[in-house]
Amino acid sequence: MAESMKGMKRTHRCTEVTSTLAGQEVVVMGWVQKSRNKGGIIFVDLRDRSGLLQIIFEEADAGIENFKKAEKLRSEFVIAVRGIVEKRSGAVNKNLKTGDIEIRAKELRILSEAETPPFPIEEDSKTKEELRLKYRYLDLRRPDIQRNLMLRSQAVMVVRNFLAEEGFLEIETPMLTKSTPEGARDYLVPSRVHPGTFYALPQSPQLFKQLLMCSGYDRYFQIARCFRDEDLRADRQPEFTQIDMELSFVDVDDVIDVNERLLARLFKEILDVDVKLPIQRMTWQEAMDRYGSDKPDTRFGMELVNVSDVVKDCGFSVFKDAVAAGGTVRGINAKGQGGMSRKKIDALVRFVKDYGAKGLAYIAIAEDGSRKSSFAKFMTDEEMDALIGAMDGCPGDLLLFAADKNKVVWDCLGALRVELAGQMGLLDKKQFNFLWITEFPLLEWSEEQNRYTAMHHPFTMPMEEDLDLLDTDPGKVRAKAYDIVLNGTELGGGSVRIFQDHIQEKMFEVLGFTKEEAYDRFGFLLNAFKYGVPPHAGLAYGLDRLIMLMTGSDSIRDVIAFPKVKDASCLMTNAPDVVDDKQLEELSIQVCVDEQ
């Protein structure tokens, strides 16, 4: 039967008990990690969020009643212990923060008994994730998950303190908003008071933070909950958290400056890592040409090489035809991989097909200089030598080539270089390579909608020198947009906003909106702009992604207390779930299930 805490107050968390307290009485509380009865003496490892502490029960010190209770202890029992701090009589455990001391128990209270958990509560659990997420409240007891969430809390505090020092005001924006479908799908919330109408959960606070700039608040930030109804990946959830900010009377350099100093403070205080400032900047075009990605991982080389000019007249029709059709031929040099087996190379061919490539051509150069190639029979020796020379190919290297439209070549080789780097052990999680990507294209063409869409959002400012191209060649217009990238992951992005009416109207025109359609979607913002709007810009970080990288986790699920799984469901609560017909009736909703 569970006992009360009455009259007993915790004095320390487990790892707050140190050798400086030797001889003193303390009260500790937590969960039993394990219990070992050695006959006449019982050793118990007590766990709380701070770590482990060894407790010793002997009948002479604890009394027969407490000793008998200690004999019943099992994993995950919740207990309170009053005892004396002693230096360990046995060997010191150097792997534990409290490895040089123990508590000699004088009193034990069993506050709560526990059934045997469905999996061990231990670090680096090998239990299947589905089971762990079903019992997430137990999974959250694991020390590695607890460290992740404590680091997350500390990081948010550092961010808040830094931004407050920089003159930012923390202001909350609404969770129930108007649907403006010009991005990911919205999560919709039906209104009971206004039957047949819906709120949308915010994909970001974008419009409201711009309104705050119109309202004169100058510098805003928010730790904002956001929602997007889209397919999940390791670094994506249907609900997520942003560090969101907006600044008035600034341009690109101002936003980058304050954020570089924020990142430097954050990584120094939390990880004791020095971020070298200023952070390198790279244009979108350069990033795509060199790395095939607008969020390149620069911890290793293996950059893309454009060999189109070298092979445009060669005998291999795949290369020649790709260049003739306006595409490119590019390659990467996997140094030291020339001995890769044909089976592994075939696996790489299958890998790039997931990114739209029709195939992958290769030249494997053995250590003795001999070559194996998938296309050598179509090329002369001179053409092969020129290609290998262009790729800086040496004995022991594996040269891999893609030939297609630029986007396909970029996508497949950009992903392939990261895949190879992983196989080659080049991805050091303790190395933090930051990079700003700038001058994104303002627009991208949607074949599905047969119109231009905004690469970021419709309020992104074009670069001033490209404004004339909005009328003549919109696809070439660059945006005053910037992303901050860390180790191949986009940490955050932002832009300078349009604040002049004529540019905003032109933007809507290029996007195919009539004036009426623009006002129907964004009228409240456009009306606000009639009353004096300052130049403004902003940026938002994905907090979950940031903490994932700071902790070296493989998934953002490891840094979120209660995450969803791949189909956006919660295995612990079984959400989403059906609701009562009465609730639907109140909302004027009828559910029609598609039988197909």
C-alpha positions as CSV (number, residue, x, y, z in Angstrom):
1,M,0.0,0.0,0.0
2,A,1.3,3.4,-1.0
3,E,2.6,5.6,1.8
4,S,2.4,9.4,2.3
5,M,5.2,11.9,2.1
6,K,3.8,13.7,5.2
7,G,6.6,14.9,7.5
8,M,9.3,14.1,4.9
9,K,10.5,16.8,2.5
10,R,13.1,16.2,-0.3
11,T,16.3,18.0,0.4
12,H,18.3,17.1,-2.8
13,R,18.0,15.6,-6.2
14,C,20.1,12.5,-6.7
15,T,23.2,14.0,-8.2
16,E,23.0,17.1,-5.9
17,V,24.3,14.7,-3.2
18,T,28.1,15.0,-3.2
19,S,31.0,14.0,-1.0
20,T,30.9,17.4,0.6
21,L,27.7,16.3,2.4
22,A,29.4,13.2,4.0
23,G,28.0,12.6,7.5
24,Q,24.9,14.7,6.9
25,E,21.3,13.5,6.7
26,V,19.5,14.0,3.4
27,V,16.1,13.0,1.9
28,V,16.0,11.9,-1.7
29,M,13.1,10.7,-3.8
30,G,12.7,9.0,-7.1
31,W,12.3,5.8,-9.0
32,V,14.1,2.5,-8.3
33,Q,16.4,1.7,-11.3
34,K,17.3,-1.7,-9.9
35,S,17.6,-3.4,-6.5
36,R,20.2,-6.1,-5.5
37,N,19.7,-8.1,-2.3
38,K,23.1,-9.5,-1.2
39,G,21.7,-11.1,2.0
40,G,21.7,-8.8,4.9
41,I,22.4,-5.8,2.7
42,I,20.3,-4.4,-0.1
43,F,21.7,-2.1,-2.8
44,V,19.2,0.2,-4.6
45,D,20.0,2.5,-7.5
46,L,17.7,5.5,-7.2
47,R,16.9,7.5,-10.3
48,D,15.5,11.0,-10.9
49,R,15.9,13.4,-13.7
50,S,19.4,14.4,-12.5
51,G,20.8,10.9,-12.5
52,L,21.5,7.9,-10.3
53,L,22.4,7.5,-6.6
54,Q,23.2,4.3,-4.7
55,I,21.2,3.6,-1.5
56,I,22.3,1.0,1.1
57,F,19.8,-0.7,3.4
58,E,21.0,-2.7,6.4
59,E,18.7,-3.8,9.2
60,A,20.9,-2.4,11.9
61,D,20.6,1.2,10.5
62,A,17.2,1.1,8.8
63,G,15.4,-1.1,11.3
64,I,13.5,-4.3,10.6
65,E,10.4,-2.7,9.2
66,N,12.2,-0.5,6.7
67,F,14.5,-3.4,5.8
68,K,11.5,-5.6,5.0
69,K,10.0,-2.9,2.8
70,A,13.3,-2.6,1.0
71,E,13.2,-6.3,0.2
72,K,10.0,-5.7,-1.8
73,L,11.5,-3.0,-4.0
74,R,11.4,-3.6,-7.7
75,S,12.1,-1.6,-10.8
76,E,10.1,1.7,-11.1
77,F,8.8,1.7,-7.6
78,V,8.6,5.4,-6.4
79,I,10.3,5.8,-3.0
80,A,11.4,8.4,-0.5
81,V,14.6,7.7,1.5
82,R,16.0,9.5,4.5
83,G,19.6,8.6,5.3
84,I,23.2,9.6,5.9
85,V,25.7,10.4,3.2
86,E,28.8,8.3,3.2
87,K,31.8,7.9,1.0
88,R,31.7,4.5,-0.7
89,S,33.2,1.7,1.2
90,G,33.6,-0.3,-2.0
91,A,35.1,0.6,-5.4
92,V,34.3,4.0,-6.7
93,N,32.1,4.0,-9.9
94,K,33.8,6.6,-12.2
95,N,31.0,6.3,-14.7
96,L,28.5,7.9,-12.2
97,K,28.4,11.5,-11.1
98,T,27.7,10.1,-7.6
99,G,30.0,7.2,-7.9
100,D,32.1,8.1,-4.9
101,I,29.3,8.3,-2.3
102,E,26.2,6.4,-1.2
103,I,23.3,6.9,1.2
104,R,23.0,4.7,4.2
105,A,19.2,4.5,4.7
106,K,17.5,5.2,8.0
107,E,13.9,5.4,6.7
108,L,12.1,4.2,3.6
109,R,8.6,5.1,2.3
110,I,7.2,3.3,-0.8
111,L,5.2,6.2,-2.3
112,S,3.9,4.1,-5.3
113,E,4.4,0.6,-6.5
114,A,4.8,-0.3,-10.2
115,E,4.0,-3.1,-12.5
116,T,6.9,-4.5,-14.5
117,P,7.3,-2.0,-17.4
118,P,7.0,-3.4,-21.0
119,F,10.6,-2.4,-21.7
120,P,13.7,-1.6,-19.7
121,I,14.1,2.1,-18.7
122,E,17.6,2.5,-19.9
123,E,19.7,4.7,-22.2
124,D,20.0,4.0,-25.9
125,S,17.0,1.7,-25.8
126,K,16.9,-1.1,-28.4
127,T,13.1,-1.4,-27.9
128,K,11.1,-0.8,-31.1
129,E,10.0,2.9,-31.3
130,E,6.3,1.9,-31.8
131,L,6.3,0.3,-28.4
132,R,8.2,3.1,-26.7
133,L,5.8,5.7,-28.1
134,K,2.7,3.7,-27.0
135,Y,4.2,4.0,-23.5
136,R,5.8,7.4,-24.0
137,Y,5.4,8.3,-20.3
138,L,7.8,5.5,-19.6
139,D,10.0,6.2,-22.5
140,L,10.3,9.8,-21.2
141,R,11.9,8.4,-18.0
142,R,15.0,7.3,-20.0
143,P,18.0,9.4,-19.0
144,D,19.0,10.2,-22.7
145,I,15.5,11.5,-23.5
146,Q,15.4,13.5,-20.2
147,R,18.7,15.1,-21.1
148,N,17.4,16.1,-24.5
149,L,14.3,17.7,-23.0
150,M,16.3,19.5,-20.3
151,L,18.7,20.8,-22.9
152,R,15.7,22.0,-24.9
153,S,14.4,23.9,-21.9
154,Q,17.8,25.5,-21.3
155,A,18.1,26.5,-24.9
156,V,14.7,28.2,-24.9
157,M,15.7,30.2,-21.8
158,V,19.0,31.3,-23.5
159,V,17.1,32.4,-26.6
160,R,14.5,34.3,-24.5
161,N,17.2,36.1,-22.5
162,F,19.3,37.0,-25.5
163,L,16.3,38.4,-27.5
164,A,15.1,40.3,-24.5
165,E,18.6,41.9,-24.1
166,E,18.4,42.8,-27.9
167,G,15.1,44.7,-27.4
168,F,12.7,42.1,-28.6
169,L,9.2,41.8,-27.1
170,E,7.6,38.4,-26.6
171,I,4.0,38.7,-27.9
172,E,1.6,35.8,-28.5
173,T,-0.4,35.6,-31.8
174,P,-3.7,33.7,-32.4
175,M,-4.0,29.9,-32.7
176,L,-7.4,30.2,-34.4
177,T,-6.8,32.0,-37.7
178,K,-8.1,32.5,-41.2
179,S,-7.2,29.8,-43.8
180,T,-4.8,31.2,-46.5
181,P,-4.0,28.2,-48.6
182,E,-0.8,29.3,-50.3
183,G,1.6,26.7,-48.8
184,A,1.1,23.4,-46.9
185,R,-2.3,22.1,-46.1
186,D,-4.0,23.7,-43.1
187,Y,-5.5,22.0,-40.2
188,L,-9.1,23.2,-40.0
189,V,-11.2,23.8,-36.9
190,P,-15.0,24.0,-37.4
191,S,-16.8,26.9,-35.7
192,R,-20.0,26.0,-33.7
193,V,-21.1,29.6,-33.5
194,H,-20.7,30.2,-37.2
195,P,-22.0,27.0,-38.8
196,G,-20.3,26.0,-42.0
197,T,-17.2,28.1,-41.4
198,F,-13.7,27.1,-40.2
199,Y,-10.7,28.5,-38.5
200,A,-7.2,27.3,-39.5
201,L,-4.5,26.4,-37.1
202,P,-1.4,28.6,-37.9
203,Q,1.3,27.3,-40.2
204,S,3.3,30.2,-38.9
205,P,2.6,33.5,-37.2
206,Q,3.7,35.2,-40.5
207,L,0.8,37.7,-41.1
208,F,0.3,38.6,-37.5
209,K,4.0,39.3,-36.9
210,Q,4.0,41.6,-39.9
211,L,0.9,43.3,-38.4
212,L,2.8,43.8,-35.2
213,M,5.5,45.7,-37.2
214,C,2.7,47.8,-38.6
215,S,1.6,48.5,-35.0
216,G,5.0,49.8,-34.1
217,Y,6.3,47.1,-31.8
218,D,9.7,47.2,-33.6
219,R,11.1,43.8,-32.5
220,Y,8.9,40.8,-31.8
221,F,9.6,37.2,-30.9
222,Q,7.6,34.2,-29.9
223,I,8.2,30.5,-29.1
224,A,5.3,29.6,-31.4
225,R,3.4,26.4,-31.9
226,C,2.6,25.8,-35.6
227,F,0.7,23.2,-37.5
228,R,1.0,21.8,-41.1
229,D,-1.0,18.9,-42.5
230,E,1.7,17.4,-44.6
231,D,3.6,14.1,-44.9
232,L,6.1,13.4,-42.1
233,R,9.8,12.8,-42.2
234,A,12.4,12.3,-39.5
235,D,12.7,16.1,-39.0
236,R,9.0,16.9,-39.5
237,Q,5.9,16.8,-37.3
238,P,2.3,17.9,-37.9
239,E,2.7,20.2,-34.9
240,F,6.0,21.8,-34.2
241,T,7.6,24.8,-32.5
242,Q,9.3,27.8,-34.1
243,I,11.6,30.5,-32.6
244,D,9.8,33.3,-34.5
245,M,11.0,36.9,-34.9
246,E,10.4,40.0,-36.8
247,L,12.3,43.3,-36.9
248,S,11.5,46.8,-38.2
249,F,13.7,49.3,-40.0
250,V,16.2,46.6,-41.0
251,D,17.7,44.9,-44.1
252,V,19.3,41.5,-44.7
253,D,22.6,42.2,-42.9
254,D,20.8,43.4,-39.7
255,V,18.8,40.2,-39.4
256,I,21.8,38.0,-40.1
257,D,23.9,39.9,-37.5
258,V,21.5,39.5,-34.6
259,N,20.9,35.8,-35.4
260,E,24.6,35.0,-35.7
261,R,25.1,36.4,-32.3
262,L,22.1,34.5,-31.0
263,L,23.5,31.2,-32.4
264,A,27.0,32.0,-30.9
265,R,25.5,32.6,-27.5
266,L,23.3,29.5,-27.6
267,F,26.0,27.1,-28.7
268,K,28.5,28.5,-26.2
269,E,26.2,28.4,-23.2
270,I,24.6,25.1,-23.9
271,L,27.3,23.0,-25.6
272,D,30.5,25.1,-24.9
273,V,31.0,25.3,-28.7
274,D,32.5,28.4,-30.3
275,V,30.6,29.4,-33.5
276,K,33.0,31.2,-35.7
277,L,31.6,34.6,-36.8
278,P,30.7,35.8,-39.3
279,I,29.1,32.7,-40.6
280,Q,29.9,31.8,-44.2
281,R,27.4,33.0,-46.8
282,M,26.6,31.3,-50.1
283,T,24.1,32.2,-52.8
284,W,21.4,29.7,-53.7
285,Q,22.9,29.3,-57.2
286,E,26.4,28.5,-55.9
287,A,25.0,26.0,-53.3
288,M,23.0,24.2,-56.0
289,D,26.0,24.1,-58.4
290,R,28.5,22.9,-55.8
291,Y,26.3,20.7,-53.6
292,G,23.1,20.0,-55.5
293,S,21.2,21.3,-52.5
294,D,20.0,24.6,-51.0
295,K,20.8,23.2,-47.6
296,P,24.2,21.7,-48.2
297,D,26.2,19.7,-45.7
298,T,29.7,21.3,-45.8
299,R,31.3,18.9,-43.2
300,F,32.9,17.1,-46.2
301,G,33.8,17.8,-49.8
302,M,32.6,15.5,-52.6
303,E,31.3,18.6,-54.5
304,L,29.5,18.3,-57.8
305,V,31.5,19.0,-60.9
306,N,29.8,20.2,-64.1
307,V,31.4,18.2,-66.9
308,S,28.8,19.1,-69.6
309,D,31.3,20.9,-71.8
310,V,33.7,17.9,-71.6
311,V,31.1,15.4,-72.7
312,K,28.8,17.4,-74.9
313,D,30.2,15.9,-78.1
314,C,31.3,12.5,-76.7
315,G,30.2,9.1,-78.0
316,F,28.0,8.3,-75.0
317,S,24.5,9.3,-76.1
318,V,23.1,9.6,-72.6
319,F,25.6,12.4,-71.8
320,K,25.4,14.0,-75.2
321,D,21.6,14.0,-75.5
322,A,21.2,15.4,-71.9
323,V,23.3,18.4,-72.8
324,A,21.6,18.9,-76.2
325,A,18.2,19.0,-74.5
326,G,19.3,21.8,-72.2
327,G,20.3,19.7,-69.2
328,T,23.6,19.0,-67.6
329,V,26.0,16.2,-66.8
330,R,27.6,16.4,-63.4
331,G,29.6,14.1,-61.3
332,I,31.0,13.5,-57.8
333,N,34.3,11.9,-56.8
334,A,34.1,9.5,-53.9
335,K,37.7,9.5,-52.9
336,G,39.1,6.1,-51.9
337,Q,35.9,4.2,-53.0
338,G,37.3,2.8,-56.3
339,G,37.1,-0.7,-54.9
340,M,33.4,-0.6,-54.1
341,S,31.6,-3.8,-55.1
342,R,29.3,-3.9,-58.1
343,K,26.5,-4.9,-55.7
344,K,27.0,-1.6,-53.7
345,I,27.2,0.4,-56.8
346,D,23.9,-1.1,-58.0
347,A,22.4,-0.1,-54.7
348,L,23.5,3.5,-55.3
349,V,21.8,3.4,-58.8
350,R,18.6,2.3,-57.1
351,F,19.1,5.1,-54.5
352,V,19.3,7.9,-57.1
353,K,16.2,6.6,-58.9
354,D,14.1,7.7,-55.9
355,Y,15.2,11.3,-56.7
356,G,14.0,11.1,-60.3
357,A,17.2,9.9,-62.0
358,K,17.0,7.3,-64.7
359,G,20.3,5.9,-63.8
360,L,23.9,6.5,-62.6
361,A,27.0,6.2,-64.7
362,Y,30.3,5.3,-63.0
363,I,34.0,4.9,-63.4
364,A,35.9,2.9,-60.8
365,I,39.6,3.5,-60.8
366,A,41.6,0.7,-59.1
367,E,44.7,1.4,-57.0
368,D,46.8,0.1,-59.9
369,G,45.1,2.7,-62.3
370,S,43.0,0.2,-64.1
371,R,39.3,1.2,-64.7
372,K,35.9,-0.3,-64.7
373,S,33.1,1.7,-66.2
374,S,29.4,1.4,-67.1
375,F,29.9,3.4,-70.3
376,A,33.6,3.2,-71.4
377,K,32.7,1.2,-74.5
378,F,30.9,4.3,-75.8
379,M,33.8,6.6,-75.3
380,T,37.3,6.9,-76.8
381,D,40.3,6.7,-74.5
382,E,40.9,10.4,-75.1
383,E,37.3,11.2,-74.0
384,M,37.6,9.0,-70.9
385,D,41.0,10.6,-70.0
386,A,39.5,14.1,-70.4
387,L,36.5,13.2,-68.2
388,I,38.6,11.6,-65.5
389,G,40.9,14.7,-65.6
390,A,38.0,17.0,-65.2
391,M,36.9,15.0,-62.1
392,D,40.4,15.0,-60.6
393,G,40.2,11.2,-60.7
394,C,43.1,9.3,-59.1
395,P,43.8,5.7,-58.4
396,G,41.3,4.4,-55.8
397,D,38.6,6.9,-56.7
398,L,34.9,6.2,-57.7
399,L,33.5,8.7,-60.1
400,L,29.7,8.9,-60.3
401,F,27.7,10.8,-63.0
402,A,24.1,11.9,-63.5
403,A,22.8,13.3,-66.8
404,D,19.3,15.0,-67.0
405,K,17.5,18.2,-66.4
406,N,19.3,20.4,-63.9
407,K,16.8,19.8,-61.1
408,V,17.0,16.0,-61.4
409,V,20.8,16.1,-61.5
410,W,21.0,18.4,-58.5
411,D,18.5,16.4,-56.5
412,C,20.0,13.0,-57.1
413,L,23.7,13.9,-56.7
414,G,23.0,16.2,-53.8
415,A,21.3,13.3,-51.9
416,L,24.0,10.8,-53.1
417,R,26.9,12.7,-51.7
418,V,25.3,12.7,-48.3
419,E,24.5,9.0,-48.6
420,L,28.1,8.2,-49.5
421,A,29.4,10.5,-46.7
422,G,27.3,8.5,-44.2
423,Q,28.7,5.2,-45.6
424,M,32.2,6.5,-45.5
425,G,31.9,7.8,-41.9
426,L,32.4,11.4,-42.8
427,L,29.5,12.8,-40.8
428,D,30.7,13.9,-37.4
429,K,27.7,14.9,-35.2
430,K,30.0,16.9,-32.9
431,Q,31.1,19.1,-35.8
432,F,28.8,22.1,-36.4
433,N,29.1,23.7,-39.9
434,F,26.8,26.7,-40.2
435,L,26.0,28.4,-43.5
436,W,23.8,31.1,-44.8
437,I,22.1,30.5,-48.1
438,T,21.0,33.8,-49.8
439,E,19.5,35.1,-53.0
440,F,16.9,32.4,-53.5
441,P,14.7,32.4,-56.5
442,L,11.7,34.5,-55.7
443,L,9.4,32.2,-57.7
444,E,9.1,28.7,-58.9
445,W,6.9,27.3,-61.7
446,S,4.2,24.9,-60.8
447,E,3.3,22.5,-63.6
448,E,0.3,21.4,-61.6
449,Q,-1.1,24.9,-61.2
450,N,0.3,26.2,-64.5
451,R,1.5,29.3,-62.7
452,Y,4.4,30.8,-60.7
453,T,4.2,30.2,-56.9
454,A,6.2,31.9,-54.2
455,M,9.3,29.9,-53.1
456,H,8.9,31.3,-49.6
457,H,5.6,33.3,-49.4
458,P,3.9,36.1,-51.4
459,F,5.3,38.9,-49.1
460,T,9.0,38.2,-49.8
461,M,10.8,41.3,-51.2
462,P,12.6,40.8,-54.6
463,M,16.1,42.1,-54.9
464,E,15.9,45.7,-56.0
465,E,18.1,45.1,-59.0
466,D,15.8,42.4,-60.3
467,L,12.5,44.3,-60.0
468,D,12.3,45.0,-63.7
469,L,12.4,41.2,-64.4
470,L,9.0,40.8,-62.8
471,D,7.5,42.0,-66.0
472,T,9.9,40.3,-68.5
473,D,11.4,37.1,-66.9
474,P,9.9,36.4,-63.4
475,G,11.7,33.1,-63.1
476,K,15.0,34.9,-62.9
477,V,14.0,37.2,-60.0
478,R,16.0,36.7,-56.9
479,A,14.5,37.2,-53.4
480,K,15.9,39.0,-50.4
481,A,15.6,35.7,-48.6
482,Y,18.0,33.8,-46.4
483,D,18.1,30.4,-44.8
484,I,20.4,29.3,-42.0
485,V,21.7,25.8,-42.5
486,L,23.5,23.5,-40.1
487,N,25.1,20.2,-41.2
488,G,22.8,19.8,-44.2
489,T,19.6,20.7,-42.3
490,E,17.7,23.9,-42.7
491,L,17.5,25.4,-39.2
492,G,15.5,28.4,-40.2
493,G,14.6,30.8,-42.9
494,G,13.3,34.3,-43.4
495,S,13.3,37.3,-45.7
496,V,12.9,41.0,-46.1
497,R,9.2,41.7,-46.6
498,I,7.5,43.7,-49.3
499,F,6.2,47.0,-47.7
500,Q,5.4,49.0,-50.8
501,D,2.0,48.7,-52.4
502,H,3.0,48.7,-56.0
503,I,5.5,45.9,-55.5
504,Q,3.0,43.8,-53.5
505,E,0.4,44.3,-56.2
506,K,2.9,43.3,-58.9
507,M,3.8,40.2,-56.9
508,F,0.1,39.1,-56.6
509,E,-0.2,39.8,-60.4
510,V,2.7,37.5,-61.2
511,L,1.3,34.8,-58.9
512,G,-1.9,34.9,-60.9
513,F,-4.1,36.6,-58.2
514,T,-6.6,39.2,-59.1
515,K,-6.9,42.2,-56.8
516,E,-10.1,40.8,-55.5
517,E,-8.6,37.4,-54.8
518,A,-5.6,39.0,-53.0
519,Y,-7.9,41.0,-50.8
520,D,-10.1,38.0,-50.1
521,R,-7.1,36.1,-48.8
522,F,-4.9,38.8,-47.3
523,G,-7.2,41.9,-47.1
524,F,-6.6,42.5,-43.4
525,L,-2.8,42.7,-44.0
526,L,-3.1,44.8,-47.2
527,N,-5.5,47.2,-45.5
528,A,-3.1,47.6,-42.6
529,F,-0.4,48.5,-45.1
530,K,-2.4,51.6,-46.1
531,Y,-1.7,53.2,-42.7
532,G,2.0,53.5,-42.6
533,V,4.2,50.3,-42.7
534,P,7.9,50.3,-41.8
535,P,10.4,48.3,-43.8
536,H,10.6,45.0,-41.9
537,A,12.2,41.5,-42.1
538,G,12.2,38.4,-40.1
539,L,13.3,34.8,-39.5
540,A,12.0,31.7,-37.9
541,Y,13.9,28.6,-36.6
542,G,12.5,25.1,-36.3
543,L,13.2,24.6,-32.6
544,D,12.8,20.9,-32.8
545,R,15.3,20.5,-35.6
546,L,17.8,22.8,-33.8
547,I,17.6,20.7,-30.6
548,M,17.8,17.5,-32.6
549,L,21.2,18.7,-34.0
550,M,22.4,20.0,-30.7
551,T,21.8,16.7,-29.0
552,G,23.0,14.6,-31.9
553,S,19.6,12.8,-32.1
554,D,18.6,11.1,-35.3
555,S,14.9,12.3,-35.2
556,I,13.0,15.2,-33.8
557,R,10.8,12.6,-32.1
558,D,13.7,12.2,-29.6
559,V,13.5,15.9,-28.6
560,I,9.7,16.3,-28.4
561,A,7.9,15.2,-25.3
562,F,4.8,13.6,-27.0
563,P,5.5,13.3,-30.8
564,K,3.3,11.8,-33.5
565,V,4.3,9.0,-35.8
566,K,4.6,8.9,-39.6
567,D,0.8,8.9,-40.2
568,A,0.4,11.9,-37.8
569,S,-1.2,9.8,-35.2
570,C,-0.4,9.5,-31.5
571,L,0.1,5.9,-30.4
572,M,-0.3,6.7,-26.7
573,T,-3.7,8.5,-26.9
574,N,-4.9,7.0,-30.2
575,A,-5.5,10.5,-31.6
576,P,-7.0,11.3,-34.0
577,D,-10.2,9.4,-33.1
578,V,-13.9,9.5,-33.8
579,V,-16.1,11.9,-31.9
580,D,-19.8,11.6,-30.7
581,D,-22.5,12.3,-33.3
582,K,-23.8,15.0,-30.9
583,Q,-20.5,16.9,-31.2
584,L,-20.7,16.7,-35.0
585,E,-24.3,17.9,-34.9
586,E,-23.4,20.9,-32.8
587,L,-20.8,21.8,-35.5
588,S,-23.2,21.2,-38.4
589,I,-20.8,18.6,-39.7
590,Q,-21.7,15.2,-41.3
591,V,-19.0,12.7,-41.9
592,C,-19.1,10.9,-45.3
593,V,-16.7,7.9,-45.4
594,D,-15.3,7.0,-48.8
595,E,-15.8,3.3,-49.2
596,Q,-13.2,3.0,-52.0
